[in-house]
Amino acid sequence: MKNHFFAYLSKMRWIYRWGMKRNAIQENVMEHSYEVSVITHALGLIGNRFYGKNIDANAAAVAALYHDSSEVLTGDLPSPIKYHNKKIRDAYKEVEYTAEREMLSTLPEALRDDYREYLLHDELSAEVTMFIKAADLIASLIKCKAEIKAGNAEFVKAVADTELRLKAMAMPEIDYFLETFLPSFDLTLDELITPGEAVFTDGGTGNAES
């Protein structure tokens, strides 16, 4: 029997986000999912290390990796439309609910229980859901700031809105990530590399390659 799960996932690279805005830098759902996954993992580790949390950061990262997988069936609906009013929001939630279960059904039956907790949003714990949402917003903030740096004023309001939503979540893990890691996103590669530091070495001798 043929199972279409991974073939569906491969289509995520062709679904572009921010579809109702002019983009200087295109972003697809596959790369966004990766970024949300690594940020979710970081937030979980930060919470455990500094704020007394006990979250399974590895499992949360996997759930984040699949958090938009149903969009291969639904497409990406821009947030201003998705949350325009309660009827649209509720209708889209129902579409997502159905699409997530359709995605699960494309796996061999013996594997479905293994993927269930990652594919079905309504079965995630409230804590994991919150961490993924925070990471999703941080990834969106990074994208919006990159657009503005590229001279695209289309994203100015999106930055302000995203910052407000992050502040409203009142998570110390968010504050730590933004203060510790966000400023580096404004740097070029040359600025990221510490002057005099050998990043690439020749056979482990410490001699920087030209």
C-alpha positions as CSV (number, residue, x, y, z in Angstrom):
1,M,0.0,0.0,0.0
2,K,1.3,3.5,-0.9
3,N,1.5,6.1,1.9
4,H,1.7,9.7,0.9
5,F,2.8,11.4,4.1
6,F,6.3,12.3,3.2
7,A,5.4,13.2,-0.3
8,Y,2.9,15.7,1.1
9,L,5.5,17.1,3.5
10,S,7.8,17.7,0.6
11,K,5.3,20.1,-0.9
12,M,5.8,22.5,2.1
13,R,8.6,24.1,0.2
14,W,6.2,25.3,-2.4
15,I,3.8,27.1,0.0
16,Y,4.9,30.6,0.5
17,R,4.0,32.6,3.6
18,W,3.0,36.3,3.9
19,G,1.0,35.9,0.7
20,M,-0.8,39.2,0.9
21,K,2.3,41.3,1.4
22,R,5.1,42.3,-1.0
23,N,8.1,40.3,0.1
24,A,11.7,41.2,-0.5
25,I,12.7,37.8,0.9
26,Q,10.4,34.9,0.1
27,E,9.8,32.4,2.9
28,N,8.2,29.0,2.5
29,V,6.5,26.9,5.1
30,M,9.3,24.3,5.1
31,E,12.0,26.7,6.2
32,H,9.6,28.5,8.6
33,S,8.9,25.1,10.3
34,Y,12.6,24.4,10.8
35,E,13.1,27.8,12.3
36,V,10.1,27.5,14.6
37,S,11.4,24.0,15.7
38,V,14.9,25.2,16.7
39,I,13.5,28.2,18.5
40,T,10.9,26.1,20.4
41,H,13.7,23.8,21.4
42,A,15.8,26.7,22.6
43,L,12.8,28.2,24.6
44,G,12.2,24.8,26.3
45,L,15.9,24.6,27.3
46,I,15.9,28.2,28.5
47,G,12.8,27.5,30.6
48,N,14.3,24.4,32.1
49,R,17.7,25.9,32.8
50,F,16.7,29.4,34.1
51,Y,13.0,29.4,35.1
52,G,12.3,26.1,36.8
53,K,10.3,24.6,33.9
54,N,10.2,20.8,33.2
55,I,9.3,20.7,29.5
56,D,10.5,18.0,27.1
57,A,12.3,20.4,24.8
58,N,13.1,17.6,22.3
59,A,9.4,16.5,22.0
60,A,8.3,20.1,21.7
61,A,10.8,20.7,18.9
62,V,9.4,17.8,17.0
63,A,5.8,19.0,17.5
64,A,6.9,22.5,16.2
65,L,8.5,20.9,13.2
66,Y,5.1,19.6,12.1
67,H,3.0,22.6,13.4
68,D,2.1,23.8,9.9
69,S,2.2,20.5,8.1
70,S,-1.5,20.5,7.5
71,E,-1.0,23.6,5.2
72,V,-0.1,21.2,2.4
73,L,-3.8,20.6,2.3
74,T,-5.2,24.0,3.3
75,G,-2.5,26.4,2.1
76,D,-1.3,29.3,4.2
77,L,-4.1,31.7,5.2
78,P,-2.6,35.1,6.2
79,S,-3.2,36.0,9.9
80,P,-5.2,39.2,9.1
81,I,-7.7,37.1,7.2
82,K,-7.6,34.1,9.6
83,Y,-8.4,36.3,12.6
84,H,-10.5,38.9,10.9
85,N,-13.6,37.8,12.8
86,K,-14.9,34.9,14.9
87,K,-16.7,33.1,12.1
88,I,-13.7,33.0,9.9
89,R,-11.4,32.0,12.8
90,D,-13.8,29.2,13.9
91,A,-14.3,28.0,10.3
92,Y,-10.5,27.8,9.7
93,K,-10.0,25.9,13.0
94,E,-12.4,23.3,11.7
95,V,-10.6,23.1,8.4
96,E,-7.3,22.7,10.2
97,Y,-8.8,20.0,12.5
98,T,-9.9,18.0,9.5
99,A,-6.6,18.6,7.5
100,E,-4.5,17.4,10.5
101,R,-6.4,14.2,10.7
102,E,-6.2,13.7,6.9
103,M,-2.4,14.1,7.2
104,L,-2.3,11.5,10.0
105,S,-4.3,9.1,7.8
106,T,-1.6,9.2,5.1
107,L,0.8,7.3,7.4
108,P,0.8,3.5,7.7
109,E,-1.6,2.6,10.5
110,A,1.2,1.1,12.6
111,L,2.9,4.5,12.8
112,R,-0.1,6.7,13.4
113,D,0.1,6.6,17.2
114,D,3.7,7.6,17.1
115,Y,2.9,10.8,15.0
116,R,-0.4,11.6,16.5
117,E,0.8,13.8,19.3
118,Y,2.9,15.9,16.8
119,L,0.3,16.3,14.1
120,L,-2.9,17.0,16.0
121,H,-2.8,20.4,17.6
122,D,-5.8,19.8,19.9
123,E,-3.9,16.9,21.5
124,L,-0.8,18.9,22.5
125,S,-0.4,20.0,26.1
126,A,-1.2,23.7,26.8
127,E,2.4,24.3,27.8
128,V,3.9,22.8,24.6
129,T,1.3,24.8,22.5
130,M,2.4,28.0,24.3
131,F,6.1,27.4,23.6
132,I,5.4,26.7,19.9
133,K,3.2,29.8,19.6
134,A,6.0,31.9,21.2
135,A,8.6,30.4,18.8
136,D,6.2,31.0,15.8
137,L,5.9,34.7,16.8
138,I,9.7,35.1,17.3
139,A,10.3,33.6,13.9
140,S,7.7,36.0,12.4
141,L,9.5,38.9,14.2
142,I,12.8,37.8,12.7
143,K,11.2,37.7,9.2
144,C,9.5,41.1,9.6
145,K,12.7,42.8,10.8
146,A,14.7,41.3,7.9
147,E,12.1,42.7,5.5
148,I,12.4,46.2,7.0
149,K,16.2,45.9,6.9
150,A,15.8,45.1,3.2
151,G,14.0,48.4,2.7
152,N,10.5,47.0,2.7
153,A,8.2,49.2,4.8
154,E,5.3,46.8,4.2
155,F,6.2,45.0,7.4
156,V,6.5,48.0,9.8
157,K,3.1,47.4,11.3
158,A,3.6,43.6,11.4
159,V,6.7,44.2,13.6
160,A,4.8,46.3,16.1
161,D,1.9,43.9,16.2
162,T,4.2,40.9,16.7
163,E,6.1,42.6,19.5
164,L,2.9,43.4,21.3
165,R,1.7,39.8,21.0
166,L,5.0,38.5,22.3
167,K,4.9,40.9,25.2
168,A,1.3,39.9,26.0
169,M,2.4,36.2,26.4
170,A,4.5,37.3,29.4
171,M,7.0,34.5,29.1
172,P,10.5,35.1,30.6
173,E,11.8,32.6,28.0
174,I,10.8,35.0,25.3
175,D,12.5,38.0,26.9
176,Y,15.7,35.9,27.4
177,F,15.7,34.8,23.7
178,L,15.0,38.3,22.4
179,E,17.7,40.0,24.6
180,T,20.3,37.3,24.1
181,F,19.9,36.3,20.4
182,L,17.8,38.7,18.5
183,P,20.4,41.5,18.1
184,S,22.7,39.2,16.2
185,F,20.2,39.0,13.4
186,D,21.0,42.6,12.4
187,L,24.7,41.6,11.8
188,T,26.2,40.6,8.5
189,L,28.3,37.4,8.3
190,D,31.5,39.4,8.4
191,E,30.2,41.1,11.6
192,L,29.2,37.8,13.1
193,I,32.7,36.4,12.8
194,T,34.9,37.6,15.6
195,P,37.9,39.5,14.2
196,G,41.0,37.2,14.2
197,E,39.0,34.1,15.0
198,A,39.7,31.1,12.6
199,V,36.3,29.7,11.6
200,F,37.7,27.2,9.0
201,T,40.9,25.4,9.8
202,D,43.3,23.4,7.7
203,G,43.4,19.8,9.0
204,G,42.9,20.9,12.5
205,T,46.2,22.8,12.6
206,G,44.5,26.0,13.5
207,N,45.6,27.7,10.3
208,A,42.8,29.6,8.8
209,E,42.0,28.9,5.1
210,S,42.3,31.8,2.7
